[in-house]
């Protein structure tokens, strides 16, 4: 199993997941050119991607999904509602539609798209399960519901949102309405909320952890590193590799 954050943040998101014989991208929110440059630097063959999955229709997640799919002739996996909402981005792509909450099989992986709370059309997180184990990704959620927690239990690799430091957000330059939207149940997880979620998901088999979708204005990688490492030091359950998702460069490719 392999996982890599190709890009993570409000200007573009893309996650690479490899489960045995199958290679996925989750979202392609950068330009196609930048996405391919970063993949090439990592040694990931773009023509070897088997499918692109879409979490929701916001432009930082869907910008180049259609162009990637058309160029490499790979299917786009998205809910029916999302495809209708994003027709201009996904036109002339091979579609595999799913229903949020209903798992399906693709090659050697069982994929479970589960609903999350975000101000988008039918937003989802994803759980991948194969003979190599379980891998989960969830960002852009206002709260970690009990369903989110139950879906992500037992993962070997996790990509979790850690969007903002609450003090930086509330004392920062954003207008009040935007601050309220970010901290609402339809916005984004704070660092504190992310660690509460991690507390629920920590188990001895957790080997790789990506802290994702950090705000450039309302967060800082050092805050996330310190708080995550402090959490891990205070428990003796797991000791995963940790990377911080970055807007401007890909993370290391973690193989577990």
Order of alpha helices (4+ residues) and beta strands (2+ residues): beta-beta-beta-alpha-beta-alpha-alpha-beta-alpha-alpha-beta-beta-beta-beta-beta-alpha-beta-alpha-alpha-alpha-beta-alpha-beta-beta
